[in-house]
């Protein structure tokens, strides 16, 4: 029952290269005592070195923006921890509205800029931005390295909101955008359809949208 315009799924996971090597070489798993040298028999004592969002670590996860949205879009962000470690997804310079946890809706949304995501946990949130720009999301637990190197890495990615009034995605707000808005002026938007010119996403193309376009 939560209305949204776009959906973004963020899957968090981590890799312990020693354990992965053991699995690849066939030296991982139960073995009768005495355990041969080099065998790993449990995932209890893991030491991850790589931390991933949607299977990628920064800069690979950050070079391609995870989503592009229009200002005033309601983006449903679905967080899922597919690893063993607890992660803390955190936004910079904005809040999100938490609407569900483990598939169970909240009675009332919760405004937060970060969440705690233990192993197996899922959280759903609505993200809305009324200004343009590129913004980051990172793990506040500081899993921000690749293989222990000093360079930034790990769980860091970027998402972007377009320029307010840039209806044709040309990178500029100009008379072409004004013409698109004018063509739909005084239109009442049908739910579930794209309504060109409804900049503030209120279901109508009117003077409020014209004012937003005019400001840019």
C-alpha positions as CSV (number, residue, x, y, z in Angstrom):
1,X,0.0,0.0,0.0
2,X,3.1,2.3,-0.1
3,X,3.1,4.5,-3.2
4,X,6.4,4.9,-5.0
5,X,7.7,5.9,-8.4
6,X,10.9,4.0,-8.6
7,X,12.4,1.0,-6.8
8,X,16.0,0.5,-5.7
9,X,17.2,-2.8,-4.2
10,X,20.5,-2.7,-2.3
11,X,21.9,-6.1,-1.3
12,X,24.8,-6.0,1.2
13,X,27.4,-8.8,1.5
14,X,31.0,-9.5,2.3
15,X,33.8,-11.8,1.2
16,X,36.4,-13.6,3.3
17,X,39.1,-14.5,0.6
18,X,40.6,-17.2,2.8
19,X,37.3,-19.0,3.2
20,X,36.5,-18.6,-0.5
21,X,39.9,-20.1,-1.4
22,X,39.1,-23.0,1.0
23,X,35.8,-23.6,-0.7
24,X,37.3,-23.4,-4.1
25,X,40.1,-25.8,-3.3
26,X,37.8,-28.3,-1.5
27,X,39.4,-27.7,2.0
28,X,36.3,-26.3,3.6
29,X,33.8,-28.3,5.6
30,X,33.5,-30.9,8.3
31,X,36.5,-33.3,8.8
32,X,37.1,-35.9,11.4
33,X,39.9,-35.1,14.0
34,X,42.6,-34.4,13.6
35,X,41.8,-31.7,11.1
36,X,44.3,-31.5,8.3
37,X,46.4,-28.4,8.1
38,X,44.8,-25.7,6.0
39,X,41.2,-27.0,6.5
40,X,38.5,-24.5,7.6
41,X,35.6,-26.3,9.3
42,X,33.4,-23.4,10.4
43,X,32.2,-20.0,9.2
44,X,32.0,-18.8,12.8
45,X,35.4,-17.0,12.8
46,X,35.3,-15.2,9.5
47,X,37.5,-12.2,8.6
48,X,36.0,-10.5,5.5
49,X,38.3,-8.3,3.5
50,X,35.8,-7.2,0.7
51,X,32.4,-5.5,1.3
52,X,29.9,-5.3,-1.5
53,X,26.7,-3.5,-2.5
54,X,24.8,-5.4,-5.2
55,X,28.0,-7.6,-5.7
56,X,30.3,-4.6,-6.3
57,X,32.8,-2.7,-4.1
58,X,33.6,1.0,-4.5
59,X,34.8,2.3,-6.9
60,X,33.0,-0.2,-9.2
61,X,29.8,0.3,-7.1
62,X,30.3,4.1,-7.1
63,X,31.2,4.8,-10.7
64,X,27.8,3.7,-11.9
65,X,25.1,5.5,-10.0
66,X,22.8,2.9,-8.4
67,X,19.7,4.9,-9.5
68,X,18.7,8.1,-11.2
69,X,15.5,9.7,-10.1
70,X,13.6,13.0,-10.8
71,X,13.2,15.5,-8.0
72,X,10.0,14.8,-6.0
73,X,10.1,11.1,-7.1
74,X,9.3,8.7,-4.3
75,X,12.0,6.0,-4.5
76,X,11.3,2.8,-2.6
77,X,14.7,1.6,-1.3
78,X,14.8,-2.0,-0.2
79,X,17.8,-3.0,2.0
80,X,18.8,-6.6,2.4
81,X,21.8,-8.0,4.3
82,X,22.8,-11.2,2.6
83,X,26.0,-11.5,4.6
84,X,27.0,-12.5,8.1
85,X,28.2,-9.1,9.4
86,X,26.0,-6.3,10.7
87,X,26.0,-3.3,8.4
88,X,24.7,0.3,8.9
89,X,23.5,1.9,5.6
90,X,23.6,5.6,6.1
91,X,22.7,8.6,3.8
92,X,24.5,11.9,3.8
93,X,22.6,15.2,3.8
94,X,19.1,13.8,3.8
95,X,16.7,11.5,5.6
96,X,14.6,8.5,4.5
97,X,11.2,7.4,5.7
98,X,11.3,3.8,7.0
99,X,8.0,2.0,6.1
100,X,8.7,-1.7,6.8
101,X,11.0,-4.2,8.5
102,X,11.3,-7.9,7.5
103,X,8.3,-7.4,5.2
104,X,6.1,-6.1,8.1
105,X,4.7,-2.6,7.5
106,X,5.2,0.0,10.3
107,X,2.0,1.6,11.6
108,X,3.8,5.0,11.2
109,X,6.8,5.8,9.1
110,X,10.1,6.5,10.9
111,X,12.4,9.4,9.7
112,X,16.0,8.3,9.9
113,X,19.3,8.9,8.0
114,X,20.7,5.5,8.9
115,X,19.6,2.0,9.8
116,X,21.1,-1.1,11.5
117,X,21.0,-4.1,9.2
118,X,22.0,-7.4,11.0
119,X,22.4,-10.6,9.0
120,X,19.3,-11.6,7.1
121,X,17.5,-8.4,7.9
122,X,15.4,-6.4,5.3
123,X,14.3,-2.8,5.6
124,X,12.1,-0.8,3.3
125,X,12.3,3.0,3.1
126,X,10.9,5.9,0.9
127,X,13.5,8.3,-0.3
128,X,12.4,11.7,-1.7
129,X,14.5,14.7,-2.8
130,X,13.3,18.1,-3.9
131,X,16.6,19.3,-5.2
132,X,19.0,18.0,-7.8
133,X,22.5,16.5,-7.2
134,X,24.5,13.4,-6.6
135,X,24.4,11.9,-3.1
136,X,26.2,9.0,-1.3
137,X,25.2,6.0,0.7
138,X,27.8,4.2,2.8
139,X,28.2,1.7,5.6
140,X,28.6,3.7,8.8
141,X,30.2,0.6,10.3
142,X,33.2,1.7,8.2
143,X,33.5,-1.3,5.9
144,X,35.1,1.0,3.4
145,X,38.2,-0.8,2.2
146,X,39.1,-3.3,-0.4
147,X,41.4,-6.0,0.9
148,X,42.5,-3.8,3.8
149,X,44.1,-1.2,1.5
150,X,44.2,2.5,2.5
151,X,42.2,3.6,-0.6
152,X,38.5,4.2,-0.2
153,X,36.5,1.1,-1.2
154,X,33.9,-1.3,0.1
155,X,30.3,-0.3,0.8
156,X,30.0,3.1,-0.9
157,X,27.7,4.0,-3.8
158,X,26.0,7.1,-5.3
159,X,22.6,7.9,-6.4
160,X,21.4,11.0,-8.3
161,X,18.4,13.2,-8.6
162,X,18.0,15.2,-11.8
163,X,17.7,18.9,-12.3
164,X,14.3,20.3,-11.3
165,X,12.5,21.2,-14.5
166,X,14.7,19.3,-16.9
167,X,11.8,17.3,-18.4
168,X,13.7,16.1,-21.5
169,X,16.9,15.1,-19.6
170,X,19.0,17.3,-21.8
171,X,21.0,18.6,-18.9
172,X,19.5,22.1,-19.2
173,X,16.2,23.8,-18.2
174,X,15.1,25.8,-21.2
175,X,12.2,26.5,-23.6
176,X,12.0,22.9,-24.7
177,X,11.1,21.9,-21.2
178,X,8.6,24.8,-21.0
179,X,6.9,23.6,-24.2
180,X,6.6,20.0,-22.7
181,X,5.0,21.4,-19.6
182,X,2.7,23.7,-21.6
183,X,1.5,20.8,-23.7
184,X,0.1,19.1,-20.5
185,X,-0.9,22.2,-18.6
186,X,-4.0,21.8,-16.4
187,X,-3.8,18.0,-16.9
188,X,-4.9,15.7,-14.1
189,X,-2.5,12.8,-14.0
190,X,-3.8,9.2,-14.0
191,X,-2.4,7.1,-11.2
192,X,0.4,4.8,-12.3
193,X,1.2,6.7,-15.5
194,X,4.0,9.0,-16.4
195,X,2.7,12.6,-16.4
196,X,5.2,14.9,-18.2
197,X,5.2,18.3,-16.5
198,X,4.1,17.2,-13.1
199,X,7.4,18.3,-11.5
200,X,6.3,18.2,-7.9
201,X,4.6,14.8,-8.4
202,X,1.3,15.9,-6.9
203,X,-0.9,14.5,-9.7
204,X,-1.5,17.8,-11.5
205,X,0.3,19.9,-14.1
206,X,-0.3,23.5,-13.0
207,X,1.2,26.8,-11.9
208,X,3.1,25.1,-9.0
209,X,5.1,23.1,-11.6
210,X,5.5,26.2,-13.7
211,X,7.0,28.0,-10.8
212,X,9.5,25.2,-10.1
213,X,10.6,25.2,-13.8
214,X,10.8,29.0,-13.8
215,X,13.1,29.0,-10.8
216,X,15.7,27.0,-12.8
